[in-house]
Amino acid sequence: MDCWSPSLNVDQEFAKLLNRMHPPRVTVDNITDRKATLIKVDSANKRGSLLEVVQVLTDLNILIRKAYISSDGEWFMDVFHVTDQFGNKLREDNVADRIQQSLGPRGCSFRSLRGSVGVQSAMEHTTIELTGRDRPGLLSEIFAVLSDLKCNIVAAEIWTHNSRMASIVYITDYETKRPVENPDRLAKIKHLLVSILKGDKDKHGAQTAVSLGSTHTQRRLHQLMYADRDYDTDGSDSDLSKRFSSGKPLVTVENCSEKGYTVVNIRCRDRLKLLFDVVCTLTDMQYVVFHATIIAEGLDASQEFYIRHTDGCPISSEAERQRVIHCLEAAIKRRISEGVRLDLSGEDRVGLLSDVTRVFRENGLSVTRAEVTTRGSQAVNTFYVMDSSGNQVKSETIEAVRSEIGESLLTVKEDAMLMVNNSNTNSQPTGRFSLSHLFRTRSEKFLYTLGLISSCSEVA
């Protein structure tokens, strides 16, 4: 249900006027902080401003180490302490320009986020959105159908979580290299893909959509998985102490009655794009962030948000509180890459993905996440795989797959972020102060006050 009133056009014109009167100011400071670049953003406040800024930083693969956010009133003021993926200060000269464009009158407003977000242009391809029940070999079947229909896969991203799968695939016609626009052909593609997604166990949950519109891939994937209710849980993981000690995200939601806010606290392992994933979900759930503090040091991240619903009210029921907790946990876990990372790089051709994923399936591998891109005539693809039972893959299986596909084409690779985190952990003297230790101590105290553990030492 659309919550916007008939006065939306008036609101849009007023927002444009504010932008002209108070254009956004973005400054990049490489001097103040010895270890990070400071990005300061001041602009007239509008709904979705925080998401737009964080989305720009995410698209540039920038790590947010600290952030202080305030948008209570008519003004939006943020300070981000950021680095590149390897912990170095930024050298990008266009960061300020990119953020200013996103917040300016020509930037993508929040209203465009309700359907498809206008970052990934679809003028040169057709977009296919898929959601359904995940199962071994599903991706292989999808790519095989598209290959048989003479569709060239230009790019794709696939997420799996909680036995659900969401995917966005960009295709062109193999012969013309243009978008597939014929209605009969599009209807056939949709019919065959829906049949595959339904299988024997998902008669009602499978969904397929075909469009020529624009989209921001990862933003849209969050929307698809949220709509598919991948956050549903059976409650078997409700013990907070066990959840924290096992490395899973710890999310608490409480009302601050004297200020009229709901306070959301998140503690979890830090990773690239974590803040983006959380803000996406809060936005999709129709919450507005008024204040926030973000701290990420070492392996751990701590995020605190002061939010209200778009109607101006804090969370008002236990059911709503639990739903926010489950949705945020799902948003954090969706992007966590489980399994062995395999990078495929080589000459692109029709049927390449179909052949590669068929070899995965025949060797008992299941794809948990995938990113497919095309750079000129080269295919540059990343797959995360586990065995069909959800266990880690044996090394001999990986070598058999590489031997069949081509050892020069398919390589095993470790994530750069994982390597950096391990390096930071190993090089840290045990006697030095650590913010990650502080986060663990605070969480232990929090669990202790709730009576979930008998002493702080129970959480290592």
Salt bridges, closest charged atoms under 4 A:
ASP2 OD1 - ARG114 NE 3.98
GLU13 OE2 - LYS16 NZ 3.67
ASP33 OD2 - HIS81 ND1 2.98
ASP42 OD2 - ARG25 NH2 3.26
GLU52 OE1 - LYS46 NZ 3.75
ASP59 OD1 - HIS216 NE2 2.90
ASP72 OD2 - HIS291 NE2 3.34
GLU129 OE2 - ARG220 NE 2.95
GLU141 OE2 - ARG135 NH1 2.89
ASP173 OD1 - ARG185 NH1 2.44
ASP202 OD2 - ARG164 NH2 3.26
ASP228 OD2 - ARG164 NE 2.70
ASP230 OD2 - HIS161 ND1 2.70
ASP230 OD1 - ARG334 NH2 2.87
ASP232 OD2 - ARG229 NE 3.16
ASP237 OD2 - LYS248 NZ 3.60
ASP270 OD2 - ARG65 NH1 3.95
ASP277 OD1 - HIS222 NE2 2.74
ASP277 OD2 - ARG271 NH2 2.78
ASP277 OD1 - ARG335 NH2 2.61
ASP284 OD1 - ARG219 NH2 2.95
ASP300 OD1 - ARG269 NE 3.95
ASP300 OD2 - ARG440 NH1 3.14
ASP311 OD1 - HIS309 ND1 3.61
GLU318 OE2 - ARG321 NH2 2.92
GLU329 OE2 - ARG243 NH1 2.44
ASP343 OD1 - ARG341 NE 2.98
ASP355 OD2 - ARG349 NH2 2.96
GLU362 OE1 - ARG358 NH1 3.28
GLU371 OE2 - ARG369 NH2 2.68
GLU399 OE1 - ARG402 NH1 3.50
ASP415 OD1 - ARG341 NH1 2.69
